[in-house]
Structure formats: structure tokens, C-alpha cells
Amino acid sequence: MNLQLFHLPLLLALALSGPAQAHETDSPSGPLGTVSFPTSCDPKVQPAFERAVAMLHSFWYSAGEKTFREVLKDDPGCAIATWGIASILMSNPLAGQGASAKGAEQAQVAIDEGRRIGAKSERERDYIEAVAAYYKDFATRPEKDRQVSRAKAYEALAQRYPADDEAKIFFALYNAGTQTQADQSYAAYLKSAGILETQFKKYPDHPGVAHYLIHSYDAPPLANQGLNAARRYADIAPAAPHALHMPSHIFTRIGSWQESAATNVRSRDVAKAGGEVDEAYHASDYMVYAYLQLARDAAARQAIYEALQVDAVTSRFTARYAKAAMPARYAFERGAWAEAAKLQPLGSPYPFVEAITYFTRSVGAARSGDLASARKDAEQLETLHNALLAAKNTYWATEVEVQRLAAAGWIALGEGKPEEGLKFMRAAADLEDRNEKHIVTPGRIVPARELLGEMLLEVRQPEAALKEFEASQQREP
């Protein structure tokens, strides 16, 4: 392991409020980038602590939590390690799911332990309280409120310690986490990108800076600005499965399919070797999407087959989403409508995951001439939409409503009602345009506006169809 320790006296290290230089944080499995996070802990655990911070920056949660806990075991007085544990347990701050109830309980135990131990510096105590802001009244606050509290707490932390670049980097991440898919001014993303671009010049090998820049530019009009970070990140932290996958968020946005497929092959292989189920499925879904855009159907089919050999039971929706999405994409992209109509729901606890299959079945059945089956599956979409509304899950309720409207459109066309079909399909496309895709997916199973173009071709309106395809191309290259 090539890891440099601080060469400054311990007293000076304790006085620092930010990194004077970054340090390599290689793990036994390979490089993780360079990070510096001064602490008051025993110098013997400092390399492991910074390695854990690097894992946190690359969302390598299982390895990061284990490493933070090992740091605390080796130095029971290292209170700041409890901040790391609680940070890990928040899970992906950009996915909208947040910590699980069990994770929140474990995080609060860690926070309480950190308070009991008592950090030796005010800065470290403030870090612990910053992450505690997210967990306060956890059971009674919605995730969006917790996200805002977290962002505000880290903004205050960064302002209190202006020389602490780690605080700025974490604030940029958590601020990006407040970006909503409905806000197409991308205000939060752009604010975070402004912070991170400055940090990238200072720390070109920092895993978090490259990672969070990619997320901050993960939107159609911004994606080209993320290419530098995308092409750097996989080489900064090749030991982390998520770091190998993340460049494809930008590659997908600009239609660079070869690069997307290649980086996701690396990510999948590293994730499988490390037993990271969610990461393996997530990379596979992006990989399948890329292969299908290249018309590499055999490669897509093989990738799906290999992915489905891995047990997908985790508490997060990531693997379940990919498991439902990949066969649906494979059928849609090939126009295999009879095949689409026969897909089987997974029995997922997440309604928006189940909706993927029912949407694919309904459109597949309608385009195969089996309108009775198409209607039955469309009814399931309405039920799932209502369940999401009842759960106040507005984003996914909107996404399922887009699917329901699209299915209704193709059913109407099959019934010989082309004007009604186009009305439904236009409503679906317009609604989808007002919502950004979720980071769990490389793209919708099929863009609604692209489906509208296909319907216009069916009713012999090629000029109108071309306009819709061109509009879809701007959002989904």
C-alpha cells in the first residue's frame, strides 16, 4: 500500500481546519484516489481513516463502513470515525431513498457513541453534529426535509472552516442531493459544480470531486461539461466499483456508447468479485442500454443472462430496478412485442419497479393485437400509480403515469382510435419532458417522445414523426 502519513507535528495537524495536501489512499484491492482529512486520532489509524473517507467518496459503502469500524476498534478514542459510519449509512444521497430505518438506528448509535467519546477538536465535533442533522427526528420527517437539513448543516460547516476543503466537497455533494428532477434550471447542480470545479483544479486525483462533478452535470444540457471528470474518475479510483461505473452517466447523456459499455464491464466485474450486488446490477443495466443503442443485441442478451445469475435481494431498489429494466429494454429496442407481452413481474416491493414490467407487457400486447391483455396490464399500472400517490412518492408516481398514458395510447390505436391514441401519447411525452430521469437508470425503458414518433409513423405522418424523433434525440442522444 502506497500511503503517505503527515510529516507535520501532531499539534499542527490538530490545528489544521483543511487539507494542506492530499494523500494516496490505496486499498489492498487497488487505488482509491488521494484524500487528506486531518484528525486528532492516533497517527497509526490515520491511513486507514483516510482510506475509509476515500471509500465514502466513491460510495463504496460496505468496505467503507467496515474500515471506519476497524479504525474505531484500533483507536477507541477516534470519535470522528463515528461520523464516517453515520455518513456511510445515509446511503446514496442522490438517489432519493436515503437511509433505511435500520440504518438510521445504527447511525444514531454511532453518533451517540461519538458524542460519548468526545472528539478532541471542535472541528471534528462539528462534523459529527453535521451528519446528525440528517438523522434528527428521522422517523417523523420525509427524506426531502432530511436532505435539506443535511445540506444546510454542511454549508454551515464549510463556512465555519473556510480552509477545510473536505467540508466544501461534502457540501457540494449534499447540495446536489437537493436537486429535484422537476427543476430543469438545475440550480442545485450548477451551484455544486461551481464549488467542485475549483476543487478539481486543486485536487485532480480526489475521488469525491470527480465523482460529484459527474453527478452535477448529469443532465442533458450540462453533460458535455462533465466529460473531463468522467474520463478521469475511473482511473482515479479503479478499485471502487462505483467509480468505474460513474463515467457512464456522462457517456450515456452524450451518446458515447462504446465508452459506456467498456467502463460498465469493468465496474460489473469488480462489483461481482467483491460481492457488491447493487453495483453489479446497476452497471449491467447501463451496459445493456449501451449495447442496445449499438445494435449489439447478442452482447446485450449475454449481459442480461450473466446479471441474472446474481442474487438480487438487497434492501435497496437498485438491483431490482435493473433486473426488471434489462429484459424490458431488450424487448422494446428490438420491437419484439410478443416477447414483451410475456415478461413476468418480479413481485418487487417497489411499485415503480413492478410498473416497468406491466408497462412493457401492456404496450407489447397492444402492438401484438392482444387488446384484452393490454387493458388488464394497463389497469395494473393505474393501481401502482395510485399506490405511489398514496405513499406521497410524487416523482415515481409521475413516471408511472407516463407509462400508463403511453399504454392507453397504444391500446386506443389498436382499437382503431388514432386521434385518441395520439392524444394519450402526446400527454405522456409532455409529462415526461417535465421530469428528469432518475440516476438509477441510464434512461427510460423507451422515451415517451420516441414512442410518439413511432405512433405517428404507424398512422402515416412521417414529417410529424421526424420532429418528435429529433426532439427526443436532444434529451436522449
C-alpha positions in Angstrom: 0.0 0.0 0.0 1.5 3.3 -1.1 0.2 5.7 1.6 1.9 8.9 2.9 1.4 10.0 6.5 1.5 13.5 7.7 5.0 14.9 8.1 3.9 17.8 10.3 3.9 17.6 14.1 0.7 16.2 15.6 0.0 19.6 17.2 0.0 21.3 13.9 -2.2 18.6 12.3 -4.8 19.1 15.0 -4.9 22.8 14.4 -5.5 22.4 10.7 -9.0 23.0 9.5 -8.5 21.7 6.0 -6.1 19.6 3.9 -2.7 21.1 3.1 -2.1 18.3 0.6 -3.9 15.2 -0.5 -2.7 11.7 0.3 -2.9 8.5 -1.5 -5.4 6.1 -0.1 -4.7 2.8 -1.9 -6.5 -0.3 -0.6 -5.3 -3.9 -0.9 -7.5 -4.1 -4.0 -6.1 -1.1 -5.7 -6.1 2.7 -5.9 -8.9 4.8 -4.5 -7.5 8.3 -5.2 -6.0 10.9 -3.0 -7.7 12.4 0.1 -6.5 14.3 3.1 -8.6 14.6 6.2 -6.6 15.7 9.3 -7.8 14.2 12.6 -6.9 14.1 16.3 -6.9 10.3 16.2 -3.8 8.1 16.9 -1.5 8.6 13.9 -1.4 4.8 13.4 -5.1 4.8 12.2 -4.8 7.9 10.0 -4.0 6.0 6.8 -7.0 3.7 7.4 -9.3 6.6 8.2 -8.4 8.4 5.0 -8.9 5.2 3.1 -12.4 5.0 4.5 -13.1 8.6 3.6 -12.0 7.8 0.0 -14.4 4.8 0.0 -17.2 7.1 1.2 -16.4 9.5 -1.6 -16.8 6.6 -4.1 -20.0 5.3 -2.5 -18.2 2.0 -1.6 -20.4 1.6 1.4 -19.8 -1.9 2.6 -16.0 -1.6 2.5 -16.1 2.0 3.9 -18.3 1.1 6.9 -16.0 -1.9 7.7 -12.9 0.3 7.6 -14.4 3.1 9.7 -15.4 0.5 12.3 -11.9 -1.0 12.2 -10.4 2.5 12.8 -12.6 2.9 15.9 -11.6 -0.5 17.2 -7.9 0.2 16.8 -8.3 3.7 18.4 -11.4 3.8 20.7 -10.8 7.5 21.2 -11.2 8.3 17.4 -14.6 9.9 17.7 -14.6 11.2 14.2 -14.8 7.6 12.9 -18.4 7.6 14.1 -19.1 10.5 11.7 -17.8 8.2 8.9 -20.1 5.3 10.0 -23.2 7.6 10.1 -22.3 9.1 6.8 -22.0 5.7 5.1 -25.4 4.7 6.5 -27.1 7.6 4.7 -26.5 5.6 1.5 -26.6 7.3 -1.9 -27.6 10.9 -1.1 -28.6 11.5 -4.8 -30.9 8.5 -5.1 -33.8 9.9 -3.1 -34.1 6.8 -1.0 -31.9 7.7 1.9 -31.1 5.7 5.0 -33.2 2.7 5.9 -34.9 2.6 9.3 -32.4 0.0 10.4 -29.5 2.1 9.0 -30.8 5.2 10.8 -31.0 3.3 14.1 -27.4 2.1 13.6 -26.3 5.6 12.6 -27.8 7.2 15.7 -26.0 4.6 17.9 -22.7 5.7 16.2 -23.5 9.4 16.6 -24.3 8.9 20.3 -21.0 6.9 20.7 -19.1 9.8 19.0 -20.6 12.3 21.4 -19.8 10.0 24.4 -16.2 9.5 23.3 -15.8 13.3 22.7 -13.8 14.4 19.8 -10.5 16.2 20.7 -11.1 19.1 18.3 -14.1 21.4 17.8 -13.9 20.8 14.0 -14.4 17.0 14.5 -17.3 17.6 16.9 -18.9 19.8 14.3 -18.6 17.1 11.6 -20.4 14.7 13.9 -23.2 17.2 14.5 -23.4 18.0 10.8 -24.2 14.4 9.9 -26.5 14.2 13.0 -28.7 16.9 11.4 -29.8 14.4 8.8 -30.9 11.8 11.4 -32.7 14.2 13.8 -36.4 13.2 14.2 -35.7 10.6 11.5 -39.0 8.7 11.8 -41.2 11.8 11.5 -39.5 13.7 8.7 -39.7 13.0 4.9 -36.5 12.3 3.1 -36.6 15.7 1.3 -36.6 17.5 4.6 -33.7 15.4 5.8 -31.8 16.2 2.6 -32.2 20.0 3.1 -31.2 19.8 6.8 -28.0 17.9 5.8 -27.1 20.4 3.0 -27.6 23.4 5.4 -25.5 21.7 8.1 -22.6 21.1 5.7 -22.9 24.6 4.3 -22.5 26.0 7.8 -19.6 23.6 8.4 -17.8 24.8 5.2 -18.4 28.4 6.2 -17.1 27.9 9.7 -13.9 26.2 8.5 -13.1 28.1 5.2 -9.7 26.3 4.9 -11.3 22.8 5.1 -11.8 21.7 1.5 -13.3 18.4 2.6 -16.2 20.3 4.1 -16.7 22.2 0.9 -16.6 19.0 -1.1 -19.2 17.3 1.1 -21.4 20.3 1.0 -21.3 20.2 -2.8 -22.4 16.6 -2.7 -25.2 17.2 -0.3 -26.4 20.3 -2.0 -26.6 18.4 -5.3 -28.7 15.9 -3.4 -31.4 18.6 -3.0 -31.8 18.9 -6.8 -35.2 17.8 -7.9 -36.0 16.1 -11.2 -38.7 18.6 -11.9 -36.3 21.6 -11.7 -34.8 21.9 -15.1 -32.9 25.1 -14.3 -30.6 22.6 -12.5 -29.9 25.3 -9.9 -28.6 23.0 -7.2 -26.4 21.0 -9.6 -24.8 24.2 -11.0 -24.1 25.6 -7.6 -22.3 22.3 -6.6 -20.5 22.2 -9.9 -19.1 25.7 -9.3 -17.6 24.6 -6.0 -16.3 21.4 -7.4 -14.6 22.8 -10.5 -12.4 24.9 -8.2 -11.6 21.9 -6.1 -10.8 19.8 -9.2 -8.0 22.2 -10.1 -6.5 21.9 -6.7 -7.1 18.1 -6.3 -7.2 16.4 -9.7 -6.9 13.0 -8.1 -9.6 13.4 -5.5 -12.2 10.7 -5.9 -15.1 12.7 -4.5 -14.5 15.8 -6.6 -14.5 13.9 -9.9 -17.5 11.8 -8.7 -19.7 14.7 -7.7 -18.9 16.7 -10.8 -20.3 13.8 -12.9 -23.5 13.9 -10.8 -23.6 17.7 -11.0 -23.5 17.6 -14.8 -25.8 14.6 -15.2 -28.5 16.4 -17.2 -29.0 16.8 -21.0 -27.9 20.5 -21.4 -24.9 20.1 -18.9 -23.4 16.7 -19.8 -20.6 17.9 -22.1 -19.2 19.8 -19.2 -18.7 16.6 -17.3 -16.6 14.8 -19.8 -13.2 15.7 -18.2 -14.4 14.3 -14.8 -15.9 11.3 -16.5 -12.7 10.3 -18.3 -10.6 10.9 -15.1 -12.7 9.2 -12.4 -12.3 5.6 -13.4 -8.5 6.0 -13.4 -8.5 7.8 -10.1 -10.2 5.1 -8.1 -10.3 1.9 -10.1 -10.6 -0.3 -7.0 -14.1 1.1 -6.3 -16.9 -0.5 -8.4 -19.0 2.7 -8.4 -16.0 4.8 -9.6 -15.8 2.5 -12.7 -19.5 2.9 -13.4 -20.0 6.6 -12.8 -18.4 7.8 -16.1 -21.2 6.2 -18.0 -23.7 8.7 -16.5 -22.0 11.3 -18.8 -21.3 8.9 -21.6 -25.0 8.0 -21.7 -26.0 11.6 -21.8 -23.9 12.3 -24.9 -24.4 9.0 -26.7 -20.8 7.7 -26.3 -21.9 4.1 -26.2 -18.6 2.3 -26.7 -17.1 4.2 -23.7 -20.2 3.5 -21.6 -20.2 -0.2 -22.3 -16.5 -0.6 -21.6 -16.5 1.2 -18.3 -19.5 -0.7 -17.1 -17.9 -4.0 -18.0 -15.1 -3.1 -15.6 -17.5 -2.0 -13.0 -19.6 -5.1 -13.2 -16.6 -7.4 -12.9 -15.1 -5.6 -9.9 -18.5 -5.5 -8.2 -19.1 -9.2 -8.8 -15.7 -10.1 -7.5 -16.4 -8.0 -4.3 -19.9 -9.3 -3.8 -21.5 -5.8 -4.5 -24.9 -6.9 -5.8 -26.4 -3.5 -6.4 -23.3 -2.2 -8.2 -23.1 -5.3 -10.4 -26.8 -4.9 -11.5 -26.5 -1.1 -11.8 -23.5 -1.4 -14.1 -25.2 -4.2 -16.1 -28.3 -2.1 -16.8 -26.2 0.8 -18.2 -24.1 -1.7 -20.2 -27.2 -3.4 -21.7 -28.6 0.1 -22.6 -25.4 0.9 -24.4 -25.2 -2.4 -26.2 -28.7 -1.9 -27.5 -28.0 1.5 -28.9 -25.2 -0.1 -30.8 -27.5 -2.8 -32.0 -25.2 -5.3 -30.3 -28.2 -7.5 -29.4 -26.2 -10.7 -28.7 -23.9 -8.8 -26.3 -26.9 -7.3 -24.5 -28.6 -10.7 -24.2 -25.4 -12.2 -22.8 -25.0 -9.3 -20.3 -28.6 -9.9 -19.1 -28.0 -13.6 -18.7 -24.9 -13.1 -16.7 -26.5 -10.4 -14.5 -29.5 -12.6 -13.7 -27.2 -15.3 -12.3 -26.5 -13.0 -9.3 -28.9 -12.9 -6.3 -30.6 -9.5 -6.4 -32.2 -9.5 -2.9 -31.0 -6.3 -1.2 -32.8 -3.6 0.8 -32.2 -1.0 -1.9 -34.2 -0.8 -5.2 -31.1 -0.6 -7.4 -30.7 -4.2 -8.3 -34.4 -4.8 -8.5 -34.8 -1.9 -10.9 -32.1 -3.2 -13.2 -33.5 -6.8 -13.0 -36.9 -5.5 -14.3 -35.5 -3.0 -16.7 -33.0 -5.0 -18.7 -35.4 -7.6 -20.2 -37.9 -4.8 -20.9 -35.3 -2.8 -22.8 -34.2 -5.9 -24.7 -37.8 -6.4 -25.9 -38.6 -2.8 -26.7 -35.4 -1.9 -28.6 -35.9 -5.0 -30.8 -39.6 -4.4 -31.4 -40.2 -7.9 -30.0 -43.8 -7.2 -29.0 -45.0 -10.8 -28.4 -41.9 -11.3 -26.2 -42.6 -8.1 -24.3 -46.1 -9.2 -23.6 -44.9 -12.3 -21.9 -42.5 -10.8 -19.4 -43.3 -11.8 -15.8 -43.4 -9.3 -12.9 -40.8 -9.8 -10.2 -43.0 -9.3 -7.2 -40.9 -6.4 -6.1 -42.0 -4.3 -3.0 -41.3 -1.2 -5.1 -44.4 -0.2 -7.2 -42.3 1.7 -9.8 -40.2 -1.4 -10.4 -43.3 -3.6 -10.9 -44.6 -0.9 -13.3 -41.7 -1.4 -15.7 -42.9 -4.9 -16.5 -46.6 -4.1 -16.7 -45.9 -1.2 -19.0 -43.8 -3.4 -21.3 -46.4 -6.1 -21.2 -49.3 -3.7 -22.0 -47.6 -2.0 -24.9 -46.3 -5.3 -26.2 -49.7 -6.8 -26.0 -51.4 -3.8 -27.7 -48.8 -3.8 -30.5 -49.3 -7.6 -30.9 -53.1 -7.2 -31.2 -54.0 -8.7 -27.8 -56.0 -5.7 -26.5 -57.7 -7.6 -23.7 -54.3 -8.4 -22.1 -53.1 -4.9 -22.8 -56.0 -3.4 -20.9 -55.5 -5.8 -18.0 -51.9 -4.8 -17.6 -52.8 -1.1 -18.0 -55.1 -1.5 -15.1 -52.2 -2.7 -13.0 -50.3 0.5 -13.9 -53.2 2.5 -12.6 -53.2 0.6 -9.4 -49.4 1.1 -9.0 -49.7 4.8 -9.8 -52.4 5.1 -7.0 -50.2 3.3 -4.6 -47.3 5.7 -5.2 -49.6 8.7 -4.9 -50.9 7.3 -1.5 -47.2 7.0 -0.4 -46.6 10.6 -1.5 -43.9 9.4 -3.8 -44.6 12.1 -6.4 -41.6 11.5 -8.6 -42.2 7.8 -9.3 -45.9 8.4 -9.4 -45.3 10.8 -12.3 -43.1 8.3 -14.1 -45.7 5.5 -13.8 -48.4 7.9 -15.0 -46.3 8.5 -18.1 -46.2 4.7 -18.7 -50.0 4.4 -18.1 -50.7 7.2 -20.6 -48.5 5.6 -23.2 -50.1 2.2 -22.7 -53.5 3.8 -23.1 -52.4 5.4 -26.3 -51.3 2.2 -27.9 -54.5 0.5 -26.7 -56.6 3.2 -28.3 -54.6 2.9 -31.6 -55.2 -0.8 -31.5 -58.9 -0.1 -31.1 -58.9 1.9 -34.3 -58.9 5.3 -32.5 -55.8 7.0 -33.8 -56.6 10.5 -32.7 -57.3 9.3 -29.1 -54.1 7.3 -29.2 -52.1 10.3 -30.3 -53.7 12.4 -27.6 -52.7 10.0 -24.9 -49.2 9.6 -26.3 -48.7 13.4 -26.5 -49.8 13.7 -22.9 -47.3 11.1 -21.9 -44.4 12.8 -23.8 -45.2 16.2 -22.5 -45.4 15.0 -18.9 -42.1 13.1 -19.2 -40.4 16.2 -20.6 -41.2 18.0 -17.3 -39.4 15.3 -15.2 -35.7 14.3 -15.4 -34.7 10.7 -15.3 -33.7 9.2 -12.0 -30.0 8.3 -11.5 -30.8 4.6 -11.0 -31.5 4.3 -14.8 -29.5 5.2 -17.9 -32.8 6.2 -19.5 -36.4 5.4 -19.5 -37.3 2.0 -20.9 -38.1 3.9 -24.0 -38.5 7.7 -24.2 -42.2 8.7 -24.5 -41.5 11.1 -27.3 -39.8 8.4 -29.2 -42.9 6.2 -28.8 -45.0 9.2 -30.0 -42.8 9.3 -33.1 -43.4 5.6 -33.7 -47.1 6.1 -33.4 -47.1 8.9 -35.9 -45.3 6.6 -38.3 -48.0 4.0 -37.7 -50.6 6.5 -38.8 -48.6 7.6 -41.8 -47.5 11.0 -40.6 -43.7 10.8 -41.2 -43.0 14.5 -41.2 -44.6 14.9 -37.7 -42.8 11.7 -36.6 -39.4 13.1 -37.6 -40.0 16.2 -35.5 -40.7 14.0 -32.4 -37.6 11.9 -33.0 -35.5 15.0 -33.4 -36.9 16.4 -30.1 -36.3 13.0 -28.4 -32.7 13.0 -29.7 -32.0 16.2 -27.9 -32.9 14.7 -24.5 -31.9 11.1 -25.1 -29.0 11.1 -27.6 
